[in-house]
């Protein structure tokens, strides 16, 4: 079933059952730091990471599809309990098809946040296409929703908050975070 073009971003976000993220320029600022030994280092935003965890708590599955291969990304995905990790992907459409087969989801049930041309083919198939504020202009033009934050600086958290609000799960998760724990003073 193809996505209905007249839906607004909130209606699209309400249908998301699987949220997929690119890494460089989305979960990070896109900068690549190399050590003298040739290892790559990346900086991840803790707000973005907590947003991904909140999606999982709300029963929304998460995935990463990225063109680069990095042990750092594997470690971060494990830390965030992102079980669907596709690295070193040249054609993201292939990984997306594999992900749909593995999860039983339809494209309309998926959201994708990307920032550059390699993300467009998957973004255009998903029911909810999101982009950080500093994405390439062609991506911004085709996204259903654009974060006010840049990639690696809270854009993912903005998207996850939108999804949680659209699905009426945000307030319950916030209330649980604010509730005193047993045995602790108020």
N, CA and C of each residue as an Amber inpcrd file, in Angstrom:
protein
   558
   0.8440000  -1.1670000   0.0000000   0.0000000   0.0000000   0.0000000
   0.8960000   1.2380000   0.0000000   0.6880000   2.1390000  -0.9030000
   1.4890000   3.3520000  -1.0060000   1.0280000   4.3720000   0.0260000
   1.9460000   5.1960000   0.4810000   1.6120000   6.2290000   1.4450000
   0.6810000   7.2460000   0.8070000  -0.2750000   7.7300000   1.5750000
  -1.2140000   8.7270000   1.0930000  -0.5550000  10.0970000   1.1610000
  -0.3920000  10.7830000   0.0180000   0.3530000  12.0400000   0.0180000
  -0.2940000  13.1410000   0.8510000  -1.6110000  13.1140000   1.0290000
  -2.2560000  14.2090000   1.7510000  -2.1440000  14.1040000   3.2720000
  -1.5400000  13.0710000   3.7830000  -1.3360000  12.9620000   5.2230000
  -0.2820000  13.9640000   5.6790000  -0.4910000  14.5600000   6.8530000
   0.5420000  15.4440000   7.3820000   1.5620000  14.6220000   8.1670000
   2.6210000  15.2670000   8.6000000   3.7200000  14.5640000   9.2600000
   3.2720000  13.8560000  10.5330000   2.3920000  14.4730000  11.3030000
   1.9310000  13.8500000  12.5450000   1.1200000  12.5980000  12.2480000
   0.2580000  12.6510000  11.2560000  -0.5130000  11.4600000  10.8720000
   0.4170000  10.3530000  10.3840000   1.4340000  10.7260000   9.6540000
   2.4130000   9.7420000   9.1760000   3.1780000   9.1390000  10.3600000
   3.6030000   9.9900000  11.2960000   4.3490000   9.5230000  12.4630000
   3.4940000   8.5890000  13.3250000   2.2010000   8.8020000  13.3410000
   1.2970000   7.9590000  14.1330000   1.2660000   6.5200000  13.6260000
   1.6590000   6.3010000  12.3960000   1.6170000   4.9650000  11.7890000
   2.9380000   4.2020000  11.8960000   3.9760000   4.8570000  12.3980000
   5.3130000   4.2470000  12.4420000   5.3570000   3.1080000  13.4580000
   5.7920000   1.9420000  12.9890000   6.0140000   0.7730000  13.8480000
   7.4850000   0.3600000  13.8260000   8.2320000   0.9020000  12.8540000
   9.6610000   0.6420000  12.7090000  10.3140000   1.9450000  12.2580000
  11.2300000   2.4660000  13.0740000  11.9320000   3.6980000  12.7150000
  13.3690000   3.3580000  12.3850000  13.8090000   3.8120000  11.2050000
  15.1310000   3.5010000  10.6700000  15.9460000   4.7910000  10.6140000
  17.2180000   4.6740000  10.9770000  18.1020000   5.8410000  10.9740000
  19.3470000   5.5790000  10.1450000  19.7870000   6.5960000   9.4250000
  21.1250000   6.6370000   8.8590000  22.0410000   7.0300000  10.0220000
  23.3470000   6.9230000   9.8460000  24.2710000   7.2740000  10.9240000
  24.9280000   8.6260000  10.6710000  25.8300000   8.6990000   9.7010000
  26.6010000   9.9220000   9.4690000  25.6940000  11.0450000   8.9820000
  25.6230000  12.1170000   9.7610000  24.7640000  13.2410000   9.4280000
  23.3850000  13.1590000  10.0530000  23.0740000  12.0360000  10.7150000
  21.7840000  11.8630000  11.3910000  22.0290000  11.5610000  12.8670000
  22.5800000  10.3870000  13.1530000  22.9370000  10.0440000  14.5340000
  24.2400000  10.7230000  14.9640000  25.0180000  11.2030000  13.9980000
  26.2290000  11.9760000  14.2740000  26.1420000  13.2760000  13.4730000
  27.1060000  14.1460000  13.6940000  27.1110000  15.4120000  12.9470000
  27.6620000  15.2600000  11.5360000  28.0570000  14.0550000  11.1830000
  28.5870000  13.8020000   9.8440000  30.0900000  13.9110000   9.7660000
  30.7180000  14.4400000  10.8060000  32.1700000  14.5390000  10.8220000
  32.7950000  13.1700000  11.0480000  33.9140000  12.9230000  10.4160000
  34.6420000  11.6640000  10.5780000  36.0260000  11.9820000  11.1200000
  36.3270000  11.4500000  12.2700000  37.6330000  11.6440000  12.8920000
  38.4240000  10.3570000  12.7390000  39.6610000  10.4700000  12.2760000
  40.4970000   9.3010000  12.0650000  41.6940000   9.3400000  13.0040000
  41.9890000   8.1990000  13.6190000  43.1890000   8.0920000  14.4490000
  44.3840000   7.8480000  13.5450000  45.5790000   7.9260000  14.1110000
  46.7910000   7.6550000  13.3460000  46.8260000   6.2300000  12.8260000
  46.1220000   5.3200000  13.5070000  46.0630000   3.9260000  13.0810000
  44.9920000   3.6920000  12.0170000  44.2560000   4.7590000  11.6660000
  43.2280000   4.6320000  10.6370000  41.8530000   4.2720000  11.1620000
  41.6900000   4.2090000  12.4790000  40.3760000   3.9350000  13.0550000
  39.5160000   5.1900000  12.9660000  38.2110000   4.9830000  12.7910000
  37.2760000   6.0930000  12.7100000  36.6230000   6.3090000  14.0680000
  36.4810000   7.5660000  14.4450000  35.7720000   7.9240000  15.6690000
  34.5650000   8.7720000  15.2900000  33.4780000   8.5940000  16.0390000
  32.2570000   9.3530000  15.8080000  31.7200000   9.8170000  17.1490000
  31.0570000  10.9430000  17.1730000  30.4100000  11.4430000  18.3840000
  28.9000000  11.2820000  18.2320000  28.2810000  10.6520000  19.2150000
  26.8350000  10.4570000  19.2350000  26.2180000  11.3510000  20.3030000
  25.0120000  11.8200000  20.0630000  24.3060000  12.6890000  20.9800000
  23.4830000  11.8390000  21.9530000  23.6210000  12.0970000  23.2600000
  22.9050000  11.2980000  24.2500000  21.3930000  11.5220000  24.1950000
  20.9450000  12.7210000  23.8260000  19.5000000  12.9470000  23.6700000
  18.9370000  12.0720000  22.5560000  19.6630000  12.0040000  21.4530000
  19.2300000  11.1530000  20.3450000  19.1540000   9.7020000  20.7820000
  20.1750000   9.2540000  21.5090000  20.2040000   7.8720000  21.9750000
  19.0510000   7.5580000  22.8980000  18.7310000   8.4740000  23.8060000
  17.6120000   8.2330000  24.7100000  16.2940000   8.2010000  23.9410000
  16.1820000   9.0130000  22.9120000  14.9850000   8.9780000  22.0770000
  14.7890000   7.6180000  21.4300000  15.8780000   7.0340000  20.9340000
  15.7930000   5.7010000  20.3370000  15.3670000   4.6690000  21.3770000
  15.8850000   4.7960000  22.5940000  15.4830000   3.8870000  23.6760000
  13.9980000   4.0520000  23.9990000  13.5150000   5.2910000  23.9910000
  12.1000000   5.5330000  24.2740000  11.1990000   4.9030000  23.2190000
  11.6320000   4.9330000  21.9610000  10.8440000   4.2590000  20.9210000
  10.6950000   2.7800000  21.2550000  11.8030000   2.1510000  21.6340000
  11.7580000   0.7260000  21.9860000  10.8260000   0.4870000  23.1690000
  10.8860000   1.3580000  24.1810000   9.9980000   1.2270000  25.3440000
   8.5360000   1.3350000  24.9400000   8.2650000   2.1100000  23.9020000
   6.8960000   2.2940000  23.4220000   6.4710000   1.1910000  22.4550000
   7.3610000   0.2240000  22.2140000   7.0260000  -0.8910000  21.3280000
   7.2840000  -0.6210000  19.8590000   8.0270000   0.4210000  19.5650000
   8.3630000   0.7530000  18.1800000   9.7620000   0.2220000  17.9060000
   9.8860000  -0.6240000  16.9090000  11.1640000  -1.2360000  16.5720000
  12.0830000  -0.1950000  15.9350000  13.3960000  -0.4200000  16.0430000
  14.3700000   0.5200000  15.5070000  15.4090000  -0.2120000  14.6660000
  15.9850000   0.5230000  13.7170000  16.9940000  -0.0550000  12.8280000
  17.9540000   1.0340000  12.3850000  19.1190000   0.5940000  11.9440000
  20.1220000   1.4650000  11.3360000  20.4750000   0.8740000   9.9760000
  20.4990000   1.7370000   8.9650000  21.0290000   1.3700000   7.6510000
  22.0620000   2.4370000   7.3060000  23.3200000   2.0250000   7.1660000
  24.3870000   2.9820000   6.9230000  25.3550000   2.4810000   5.8560000
  25.9050000   3.4080000   5.1200000  26.8380000   3.0660000   4.0550000
  28.2220000   2.6960000   4.5490000  28.6090000   3.1960000   5.6980000
  29.9270000   2.8930000   6.2570000  29.8370000   1.6960000   7.1810000
  30.9850000   1.0710000   7.4120000  31.0860000  -0.0300000   8.3690000
  31.9980000   0.4340000   9.4940000  31.5090000   0.2980000  10.7380000
  32.2650000   0.7890000  11.8730000  31.9200000  -0.0110000  13.1230000
  32.9290000  -0.4300000  13.8360000  32.7060000  -1.1240000  15.1050000
  32.0440000  -0.1880000  16.1150000  32.3500000   1.1000000  16.0180000
  31.7360000   2.0820000  16.9170000  30.2180000   2.0850000  16.7490000
  29.7430000   1.9950000  15.5220000  28.3050000   1.9730000  15.2640000
  27.6910000   0.6940000  15.8330000  28.3850000  -0.4270000  15.6870000
  27.8810000  -1.6880000  16.2460000  27.7590000  -1.5930000  17.7660000
  28.7380000  -0.9870000  18.4090000  28.7060000  -0.8160000  19.8650000
  27.5430000   0.0930000  20.2620000  27.3720000   1.2050000  19.5400000
  26.2840000   2.1380000  19.8590000  24.9240000   1.4820000  19.6400000
  24.7720000   0.7380000  18.5640000  23.5060000   0.0530000  18.2940000
  23.1830000  -0.9480000  19.4010000  24.1840000  -1.6650000  19.8490000
  23.9780000  -2.6310000  20.9380000  23.5760000  -1.9110000  22.2150000
  24.2500000  -0.8100000  22.5140000  23.9430000  -0.0330000  23.7070000
  22.5020000   0.4740000  23.6910000  22.0190000   0.8520000  22.5250000
  20.6530000   1.3790000  22.3870000  19.6280000   0.2740000  22.1360000
  20.0860000  -0.9660000  22.0800000  19.2290000  -2.1350000  21.8120000
  18.5570000  -2.0380000  20.4370000  19.3030000  -1.5200000  19.4700000
  18.8440000  -1.4980000  18.0830000  19.2610000  -2.8390000  17.4850000
  18.2910000  -3.6980000  17.2340000  18.6120000  -5.0730000  16.8240000
  18.8360000  -5.2240000  15.3290000  18.3000000  -4.3150000  14.5510000
  18.4350000  -4.4080000  13.0880000  19.5210000  -3.4340000  12.6420000
  20.6900000  -3.9610000  12.3480000  21.8310000  -3.1350000  11.9830000
  22.3820000  -3.5860000  10.6390000  22.3700000  -2.6770000   9.6800000
  22.8940000  -2.9360000   8.3450000  24.0100000  -1.9280000   8.0890000
  25.2420000  -2.4220000   8.0050000  26.4070000  -1.5580000   7.7860000
  27.0870000  -1.9040000   6.4610000  27.8160000  -0.9480000   5.9230000
  28.5380000  -1.1580000   4.6760000  27.6000000  -1.3580000   3.4980000
  26.4540000  -0.7040000   3.5480000  25.4090000  -0.8900000   2.5410000
  25.6110000   0.0850000   1.3870000  25.8250000  -0.4490000   0.1940000
  25.9630000   0.4100000  -0.9890000  24.6050000   0.8490000  -1.5250000
  23.6470000  -0.0710000  -1.5540000  22.3030000   0.2310000  -2.0370000
  21.3370000   0.0100000  -0.8790000  20.8830000   1.0880000  -0.2820000
  20.0400000   0.9900000   0.9080000  18.6830000   0.3670000   0.6100000
  18.2790000   0.3620000  -0.6510000  17.0170000  -0.2900000  -1.0140000
  17.0760000  -1.7830000  -0.7420000  18.2310000  -2.4030000  -0.9610000
  18.3990000  -3.8390000  -0.7240000  18.2710000  -4.1350000   0.7620000
  18.9550000  -3.3520000   1.5950000  18.8650000  -3.5450000   3.0440000
  17.4450000  -3.2960000   3.5350000  16.7710000  -2.3000000   2.9800000
  15.3900000  -2.0060000   3.3690000  14.4790000  -3.1840000   3.0400000
  14.6360000  -3.7670000   1.8670000  13.8320000  -4.9310000   1.4850000
  14.0930000  -6.0950000   2.4390000  15.3620000  -6.3100000   2.8040000
  15.7000000  -7.3700000   3.7660000  15.0710000  -7.0860000   5.1250000
  15.0940000  -5.8370000   5.5340000  14.5180000  -5.4420000   6.8150000
  13.0090000  -5.6640000   6.8300000  12.3390000  -5.3050000   5.7470000
  10.8970000  -5.5390000   5.6610000  10.5800000  -7.0300000   5.7470000
  11.3600000  -7.8400000   5.0550000  11.1440000  -9.2940000   5.0910000
  11.3920000  -9.8430000   6.4960000  12.4100000  -9.3360000   7.1700000
  12.7590000  -9.8300000   8.5090000  11.7320000  -9.4310000   9.5650000
  11.1230000  -8.2570000   9.4070000  10.1990000  -7.7580000  10.4280000
   8.7310000  -7.9710000  10.0860000   8.4240000  -8.2210000   8.8110000
   7.0320000  -8.3530000   8.3940000   6.3200000  -7.0120000   8.2750000
   7.0590000  -5.9320000   8.3350000   6.4710000  -4.5890000   8.2220000
   6.2210000  -4.2400000   6.7630000   5.3200000  -3.2930000   6.5610000
   5.1050000  -2.7220000   5.2400000   5.8030000  -1.3620000   5.1960000
   6.1220000  -0.8450000   4.0220000   6.7680000   0.4750000   3.9470000
   5.9820000   1.5770000   4.6620000   4.6510000   1.5160000   4.6190000
   3.8350000   2.5360000   5.2770000   3.9980000   2.5330000   6.7910000
   4.4180000   1.4070000   7.3600000   4.6130000   1.3070000   8.8030000
   6.0150000   1.7610000   9.2270000   6.8160000   2.1590000   8.2490000
   8.2080000   2.5110000   8.5160000   8.4390000   4.0080000   8.4120000
   9.3590000   4.4630000   9.2610000   9.8760000   5.8130000   9.1630000
  11.3630000   5.7160000   8.8720000  11.8920000   6.7080000   8.2070000
  13.3200000   6.7290000   7.9030000  13.8130000   8.1500000   8.0630000
  14.9480000   8.3130000   8.7700000  15.5710000   9.6220000   8.8820000
  16.9220000   9.5720000   8.1940000  17.0630000  10.3900000   7.1560000
  18.2950000  10.4490000   6.3840000  18.6390000  11.8830000   6.0440000
  19.8570000  12.0630000   5.5200000  20.3180000  13.4260000   5.2690000
  20.9140000  13.6630000   3.8850000  21.1220000  12.5950000   3.0900000
  21.8140000  12.8050000   1.8180000  21.2430000  11.8700000   0.7420000
  21.7150000  12.0040000  -0.4540000  21.1790000  11.2690000  -1.5910000
  21.0730000   9.7650000  -1.3810000  22.0640000   9.0990000  -0.7760000
  21.9340000   7.6440000  -0.6160000  20.7050000   7.2230000   0.1970000
  20.1160000   8.1480000   0.9530000  18.9470000   7.8460000   1.7750000
  17.6280000   8.0170000   1.0210000  17.6500000   8.7390000  -0.0800000
  16.4020000   9.1080000  -0.7600000  15.5600000   7.9220000  -1.2140000
  16.1740000   6.9090000  -1.7710000  15.3910000   5.7820000  -2.3060000
  14.5610000   5.1170000  -1.2120000  15.1070000   5.0020000  -0.0050000
  14.3550000   4.4030000   1.1010000  13.3660000   5.4190000   1.6620000
  13.7860000   6.6500000   1.8350000  12.8840000   7.6790000   2.3590000
  11.6120000   7.7740000   1.5310000  11.7620000   7.6930000   0.2250000
  10.6090000   7.8370000  -0.6640000   9.6550000   6.6490000  -0.6070000
  10.1110000   5.5310000  -0.0750000   9.2450000   4.3590000   0.0810000
   8.5080000   4.3420000   1.4120000   9.0520000   5.0250000   2.4090000
   8.5120000   4.9540000   3.7700000   7.3000000   5.8580000   3.9530000
   6.4660000   5.4750000   4.9030000   5.2960000   6.2710000   5.2400000
   5.6440000   7.5810000   5.9090000   6.8010000   7.6240000   6.5870000
   7.2430000   8.8280000   7.2880000   8.7170000   9.0470000   6.9830000
   9.0280000  10.1270000   6.2710000  10.4020000  10.4540000   5.9070000
  10.8100000  11.7220000   6.6420000  11.8650000  11.6040000   7.4620000
  12.3250000  12.7220000   8.2730000  13.7590000  13.0860000   7.8950000
  14.1250000  14.3320000   8.1920000  15.4740000  14.8020000   7.8710000
  15.9430000  15.8100000   8.9120000  17.2390000  15.7750000   9.2500000
  17.8040000  16.8360000  10.0900000  17.7960000  18.1650000   9.3320000
  17.8720000  19.2620000  10.0630000  17.8090000  20.5950000   9.4580000
  18.9060000  20.8470000   8.4370000  20.0830000  20.2500000   8.6360000
  21.2190000  20.5130000   7.7510000  21.3820000  19.4640000   6.6570000
  20.3180000  18.7980000   6.3070000  20.3720000  17.8010000   5.2350000
  20.5670000  18.4580000   3.8720000  20.9500000  17.6410000   2.9080000
  21.0950000  18.1350000   1.5340000  19.7430000  18.6850000   1.0590000
  19.7390000  19.7650000   0.2720000  18.4830000  20.3620000  -0.1880000
  17.5280000  19.3850000  -0.8820000  18.0490000  18.4110000  -1.6230000
  17.1680000  17.4410000  -2.2930000  16.4420000  16.5640000  -1.2820000
  17.0970000  16.2820000  -0.1660000  16.4680000  15.4960000   0.9010000
  15.4170000  16.3510000   1.6130000  15.7570000  17.5780000   1.9190000
  14.8090000  18.4820000   2.5800000  13.5390000  18.6620000   1.7600000
  13.7170000  18.7410000   0.4530000  12.5660000  18.9340000  -0.4440000
  11.6180000  17.7390000  -0.4240000  12.1330000  16.5490000  -0.1660000
  11.3260000  15.3330000  -0.2480000  10.8750000  14.7880000   1.1120000
  11.3960000  15.3410000   2.1880000  11.0400000  14.8630000   3.5260000
   9.6140000  15.2740000   3.8830000   8.9350000  14.4150000   4.6470000
   7.6100000  14.7560000   5.1720000   7.7330000  15.6870000   6.3700000
   8.8930000  15.5990000   7.0560000   9.1030000  16.3790000   8.2710000
  10.5930000  16.6990000   8.3880000  10.9020000  17.9320000   8.8330000
  12.2820000  18.3760000   8.9860000  12.4870000  18.8500000  10.4240000
  13.4910000  18.3040000  11.0840000  13.8190000  18.7150000  12.4430000
  14.3670000  20.1370000  12.4370000  14.2500000  20.8240000  13.5460000
  14.8800000  22.1370000  13.6620000  16.3590000  21.9910000  14.0250000
  16.7150000  20.8210000  14.5760000  18.1080000  20.5600000  14.9680000
  18.8860000  19.9360000  13.8090000  20.1850000  20.0960000  13.8880000
  21.1000000  19.4980000  12.9060000  21.3550000  18.0430000  13.2750000
  21.8410000  17.2880000  12.3180000  22.2200000  15.9060000  12.5720000
  23.2810000  15.8320000  13.6500000  23.1050000  14.9030000  14.5960000
  24.0520000  14.7420000  15.6890000  23.8620000  15.7300000  16.8220000
  22.8840000  16.6060000  16.7000000  22.6220000  17.6260000  17.7170000
  21.1590000  17.6520000  18.1530000  20.5340000  16.4820000  18.2090000
  19.1680000  16.3930000  18.6980000  18.0920000  16.2080000  17.6490000
  18.4460000  16.1020000  16.3930000  17.4390000  15.9090000  15.3400000
  16.6880000  14.5910000  15.5250000  17.4200000  13.5380000  15.8820000
  16.7720000  12.2370000  16.0980000  15.7990000  12.3360000  17.2640000
  16.1990000  13.0160000  18.3380000  15.3060000  13.1430000  19.4960000
  14.0380000  13.8920000  19.1220000  14.1580000  14.9330000  18.3090000
  12.9600000  15.6480000  17.8540000  12.0240000  14.7040000  17.1070000
  12.5920000  13.8720000  16.2480000  11.7770000  12.9250000  15.4790000
  11.1220000  11.8950000  16.3920000  11.8850000  11.3720000  17.3510000
  11.3050000  10.3650000  18.2430000  10.2150000  10.9780000  19.1110000
  10.4220000  12.2030000  19.5750000   9.3810000  12.8710000  20.3630000
   8.1130000  13.0710000  19.5330000   8.2660000  13.4600000  18.2670000
   7.1080000  13.6210000  17.3820000   6.3490000  12.3050000  17.2420000
   7.0670000  11.2170000  17.0180000   6.4270000   9.9110000  16.8630000
   5.6880000   9.5240000  18.1480000   6.3490000   9.6920000  19.2830000
   5.7310000   9.3340000  20.5630000   4.5000000  10.1820000  20.8470000
   4.5630000  11.4610000  20.5370000   3.3850000  12.3230000  20.7310000
   2.2610000  11.9320000  19.7760000   2.6120000  11.6690000  18.5320000
   1.6020000  11.3070000  17.5290000   0.8810000  10.0020000  17.9000000
   1.5810000   9.1410000  18.6280000   1.0020000   7.8570000  19.0290000
   0.4830000   7.8900000  20.4690000   0.3750000   9.0930000  21.0370000
  -0.1360000   9.2900000  22.3990000   0.6190000   8.4620000  23.4400000
   1.9440000   8.3640000  23.2890000   2.7690000   7.6050000  24.2340000
   3.7520000   8.5010000  24.9900000   3.9200000   9.7000000  24.5310000
   4.8980000  10.6210000  25.1090000   4.6010000  10.9080000  26.5840000
   3.3590000  11.3030000  26.8900000   3.0090000  11.7040000  28.2560000
   3.1970000  10.5670000  29.2540000   2.8280000   9.3500000  28.8910000
   2.9870000   8.2080000  29.8020000   4.4670000   7.9200000  30.0610000
   5.2850000   8.0100000  29.0320000   6.7190000   7.7880000  29.2170000
   7.3380000   8.8850000  30.0740000   6.9080000  10.1260000  29.8680000
   7.4010000  11.2320000  30.6730000   6.9690000  11.0720000  32.1300000
   5.7120000  10.6840000  32.3620000   5.2160000  10.4850000  33.7300000
   6.0110000   9.3900000  34.4300000   6.3330000   8.3220000  33.7120000
   7.1190000   7.2330000  34.3030000   8.5240000   7.7190000  34.6580000
   9.0920000   8.5910000  33.8370000  10.4240000   9.1230000  34.1160000
  10.4140000  10.0560000  35.3220000   9.2920000  10.7290000  35.5530000
   9.1840000  11.6820000  36.6590000   8.7490000  11.0230000  37.9680000
   8.2130000   9.8160000  37.9070000   7.7000000   9.1400000  39.1020000
   8.8420000   8.7850000  40.0420000   8.6180000   8.9940000  41.3450000
   9.6620000   8.6030000  42.3010000   9.8100000   7.0870000  42.3110000
  11.0330000   6.6370000  42.4840000  11.2850000   5.2020000  42.5510000
  11.0250000   4.7140000  43.9610000  10.6290000   3.4680000  44.0810000
  10.3310000   2.8770000  45.3890000  11.5210000   3.0460000  46.3140000
  11.2660000   3.4850000  47.5390000  12.3090000   3.6110000  48.5330000
  13.0940000   4.9130000  48.4450000  12.8170000   5.7430000  47.4730000
  13.5380000   7.0120000  47.3490000  12.6420000   8.1490000  47.8350000
  13.2210000   9.1050000  48.5210000  12.4130000  10.2380000  48.9870000
  11.9340000  11.0870000  47.8070000  10.8240000  11.7410000  48.0130000
  10.2750000  12.6200000  46.9740000  10.9470000  13.9520000  46.9910000
